Amino acid sequence: MNSQFGLMSVWTQGDFVTRAVAVLLIGMSLASWIVIIIKTLDLLKYKKVANSAEDFWHSEDFSAGLAKLGSDPTNPFRQLAIEGREATAHHRNTKAHLHDALDVSDWVTRSLRNTMDEFTSRLQSGLAILASVGSTAPFIGLFGTVWGIYHALLAIGTAGQATIDKVAGPIGESLIMTALGLAVAIPAVLGYNALVRGNKGVLQKMSRFAHDLHAYFVTGARVSNGNPAKVLPMKKA
């Protein structure tokens, strides 16, 4: 690390362009790791909530089912249940709004879809950072590589001959910039793919839950996986 091929040599012997590239790549790496850690923790929480959402349907009434979903206001399944209940009550108890032109099925569908869209937007926030880092970090590292080779050519031109002691420093700088760009990009790409796959699983379970809620509020029965309606022992709140 203390040789002319080391990181300290890149910082001490490099010019402002080299240092700017190094600082930018380090900042991008920190940003991507922060997003990966935060979104992974959120995803684990939502997966746990999604796995326990089925308990909602094994309840005596709607209030008991809502209690099984917990009191966390950020629980998307709880938000769906509350939104569906309020949408149904609002549509049936008011007769002086434009939405009266919609039947209760369309109105509940719209309300549940809005809740799902808001949660999807929240779930996918931050992924753009990982996508940007994964796609641009290799090219930023490549710019540092080109800049290091340019320094090597200048050293050769000044010395009049290509001796190893003249070009070792700039070549080492270019190699480190290449490696640093890849080290920043690879975790960002892998983290992005893993989070997208995990988010897809949560959203699929949430979509099935919303479908069942729609059937419950509109018909009083739960329809799942295309099977005939099955009346639940639950009373609407």
Secondary structure, 3 states (H helix, E strand, C coil): CCCCCCHHHHHHHCCHHHHHHHHHHHHHHHHHHHHHHHHHHHHHHHHHHHHHHHHHHCCCCHHHHHHHCCCCCCCHHHHHHHHHHHHHHHHHHCCCCHHHHCCHHHHHHHHHHHHHHHHHHHHHCCHHHHHHHHHHHHHHHHHHHHHHHHHHHHHHHHHCCCCHHHHHHHHHHHHHHHHHHHHHHHHHHHHHHHHHHHHHHHHHHHHHHHHHHHHHHHHCEECCCCCCCEECCCCCC
